[in-house]
Amino acid sequence: MRTFGGFTSGDGALFYGEVRGAEVHCLTSAPWLGGQSTGEVLQLRDLRIGLPVAPSKVIAVGLNYAEHIAEMKRTPLGTPLIWFKAPSSLLAHEGTIEIAFPEHQTHFEVELGIVIGRRAKNVSTADAFDHVFGFTIAEDISDRDLQSAEKQFGRAKSFDTYTPVGPFVHTDVDVSDLSVTLRQNGEVKQSARTSQMIYSVSEIVAFASDGITLLPGDLILTGTPSGVGPITRGDQLEACIGEWPPLRNFVAECPSRDRVAAN
């Protein structure tokens, strides 16, 4: 397994690197674009972990675990359910999720993320993995009030900070049967395995590419297991997949909403 990430150092500029133990080997460009080593090696402890992805689009899949379908009182559709999330909703490791409407029910959802490595359109399930660069941990933060009222998922799941992702992207890894867990304030809320997904990674990539061009760096979220629940100000979330380093984020209320309430 190889591990890649996005980092910032003292000057605040984002760069990509390969993580090898305690070291980060700097790359000339994003790894999914074929970035090569610059020869510079930095210490991970001296860097801030930023976004490990820079997608042109974020595609989300819903209703991909049977128990989650049951808890949401939905019925299987027979095909993957997909929608788009705004790339501006991405949030890095240890960033703060800002609840846009504190009076709404806003839920956590842990998911396996797919990072596209090669341009893909109308690819078959047999060829889908040829277009995958790697995998990451993601969360699909969801405003349930808006999701129910508007009947479309895009806005309810696309507020700024509503797609935590990271801390890294992993390649050369088998994701067919990995544990998927989310802890809220140290308590396990979601626990499943990727082998329980109704639609596999290859099926999802093939379906998403049907008439839609997937570009290198694009991010696909593969659906969440059961156990979703509300987040509130002060929460700490930890999302884990397999033995990968966990994705940690904090929860607050959107400052602009605080100002509106104060007025």
ABEGO torsion letter per residue (X at the ends): XBBBBBBBBAAGBBBBBBBBEABBBBBABBAAAGBBBAGBBBBAAABBBBBABBBABBBBBBGABAAAAAAAGBBBAGBBBBBBBBAAABBBBGBBBBBABAABBBBBBBBBBBBBABBBBGBBAAAAAAABABBBBBBBBBBAAAAAAAGBAAAAAABBGABBBOABBBBGBBAABBBBBBBBGGBBABBBBAAABABBAAAAAAAAABGBBBBBGBBBBAEBBBGBBBBBBGBBBBBBBEABBBBBBBBBBBAAAAAAAAX
